[in-house]
Amino acid sequence: MINFLKLKFLNVLYFLHLKNKKVLRMNSHNNDIKVSYLRKLKVYRKETQTNYGRKLIKNEIDGLSWISKNLKIKNKDLVQFISYGTKNIFIDIKEIKGEKIDFTLPLTITESKIFRFIDFYKKTWPQKKKVPCHGDLTLDNVIFSKHGIKIIDWECFYKKGEFWGYDLAYLILSAATFPYYKYGKLPSKDQQILKKIWKRLKSIGINKKILTDPIPVFK
C-alpha cells in the first residue's frame, strides 16, 4: 500500500513537471527492480539495492551486449549509462520507437508479427545446438518497427544457453495460450494458425524435443 501511494505521488509530480522521473513500477514483477522513465534523457532506468536485483541487472547488461553484437550495432545505441554503486546499481536503456504488441491478443491478430519474428530469430541467433537465451521472450518484450525488431527486458538472460529455438518456441506458445489461459482451450482458428506456425518451426530445424514435447523443455 505504501509503495502504491508513493508511486501515485511521484507520478503526480511528474505530470506537473516538478520531477524528471516517472516511476513505472516500484518493484518490477517482484524482482527487486524499480523501473522509471526519465523524460529529459528519454531513457528507461532500472535500479536496485539488493543482491538479487543486481544479479538481474547484470543479466540485462550481458543480454543487451550480446544482442548488440549479433545485430552488429553499437552497444551505446541501446544503453545510455551504467552505474555500479556500493549500495545500488542502475542501467539507463534508450527509448525504442516502434509498436509493442499486447500479449493478450489472439493468434488471428498476431500471426503476421510472429512469422516476422521467426525470420528475425533465424537471422539473429547462430544456429548451434545451444545458444544464449533471453529467458522471458514473449510478444510483450518485442518492439516492431519499419527499421527492424528490438528485444527488451533481458533480466532473465542465460548466457550458457538452451536449445536453438527455445526462446522462439516459448514466444509462440505464450502468444497462443496467454489470451485463453482462463478458458483452457484454443479456438479452432487459433489452433489452425498454431499448426501452421509449428510447421514453419520444423522447416527451419528447431530441436526435436521442443517440437514434439515442449512443456518439459520449458520446465
N, C-alpha and C positions, 0 to 999 in steps of 0.2 A: 504494500500500500504506500509506503514511504517513497519507494523508487518510482511508482506511478505518479504520485503528486509532484515529485521532483522533475520528472520528465515533462509533465504538463507545464510547470512553472518555467523551465528553461526554454521550452518552445514558444511560450507567450512572449518571452523576452526576445527570442529570435524573430518572431513575427513583427514585433515593434522595432526591430533593427537595433536593439540595445546590445545584442550579442552576435558574434560572427558564427557561432557554432550551434547547429540544430542537432539535438540528440535524437537519433532514430530509435535506438534500443539501448536500455541501460545494461542489459545482460543478454547478449545475443544467443538464443537457443540454449540457455543455461550453460554457456561455455566460458563464463567469467570475462567476456569481452564487451566493452561498451563501443557502440558504433555511432559516429556523428558525421554530419555533413558540414564542411567549412565553406561558407558561401563565397568569401573573397578569393580563396585559393582554388575553389572548385575541385575539392578532393573529399574522399570519404576516409575518415580516420578511425582506425581500430586500435583500441588501447586497453591495457590490463595492468593489474598489480599483483596477480597471482602466478604461481609457477605453472599451473595448468594452462592459464591464458597465454603465458609466454611461449609455451610449447606450441600452441596452436598458431600464434602469430609467426613463430619461426617456420612452421609448416607453410604458412601463407607466403612468406618471403621466398622460400625454396620453390614453391609451386609457381609463383609468378616469374621467377628467374628461369625455371625450366621451360615454361610455355613461351617466354620471350625468345629464348634461344631457338626453339623449334619453329616459331613463326618468323624467325630471322628479323626481329625488331629489337630495338634497344630497350633494356630493362627500364630506363628512365622514362620511356614513353608510357609506361604503366604505373610506375611508382615515383611519387614526388619526393618522399623523405622517409627515413627510418631513424628512430631514436631508441637507443638502449640506455635506460637509466638504472640506477641501483635498486629503485623500487618499482618503476614502471617501464613499459615498453610500448611504443606505438608505431604504426605504419600509416602513411598517407598515400592512398591509392587514387590515381587520377580518375575523374569522372569520365565514363564512356558513353558516348552518344549512340542511341540505337533503340531497338524495340526489345522489351523484356516480356516474355510470354507468361501468361497466367497458367501456372501448373495445374489448375483445376479444369482447364478447357479440355474437351474430348478429342480423340484422335481425328474425328471428322473435320476438326478445325486446324489441328496442329500437324497433320500428316506431311504437308509440303515442307515445313520447317524441320521436321525430323529427318526427312530424306536429304535435305540440305546439310544437316549436321553430320549425317553418316559420311558424306563425301568429305566434309571438313576433317572428321576424325581420321579417316583413312589417309589423308594427306599429311596430317599433323603428328600423329603418333607413329613412331617407327614400328614396322610390323615384325616384332620379335615375339618369342614365346611369352616373356614377361616384360611389362613396360610400366613406367611410373603411373600412378593412379591418383586422380582428383579426389576420389573417395566419397563425394556427395554430389554427383553430377546429375542434376535434374534440370528441366527446362527453366526453372526459376533462377538458375545460376548461369544462364546463357544469354548473351545480348547479340541480336542480329541487326546488321545494318547493310547498306548497299556496298560498303567497303569491305565487309567480311564478317567474321564471327569472333566474339571475345568471350572468355570464360571468367567468371568471378568467384569469390569465396573459396580460396584454396586452403582453408584451415585444416581440412582432413587429408591433405596431400600425403601420399605414401611413396617415397622415392624408390624403395626396394621393389614395389610394384605388384601387379596382379596379371592375370592372363590378358593378352591383347584383345581388346573389345569389352573388357569388364565394365569400364565407365560407360561405354556406348550402350551396352545391353541394359545397364541399370537405368540410364536416362529413358530408354524406350519403355521398359516395363513400368517405371514410375509414371511416365506420361500416359500410359494405358490404364493403370489401376487407380492412381490418385483421385481422378474425378468420380470414381464409382466405389471407393473403398467402403462406404456405408451400406452399399447395396449387395456387395459380394458377387456381382456378375457383370460382365461387359455386355452392352447391347450388341446385337448381331452385326451392325455396320462397323462398330469398332473392332469386333473380332476379325472381320474380313480384312480390315486395314492392318491389324497386327500381324496376321498371317503373311500379308504381302511384304511388310517390313522385315519379318523374320526370314523370309526367302532372300531378301536383299542381304541380310547379315550372313547367311550361309554362302552366298555368292562371293563375298569379299574375304571369306576364310576365318570367320570367328571361331574361337575354340569350341570344340565339340561338346565339352562339359557344359558350357554356357548355353549352347543351342538346345541340348536335349533335357537338361535338368538345372535351370539357372538358380533356383531358390537356395539349395545348399551352397552354391558357389558364393552367393552374397551373404552367407552366414546369417 
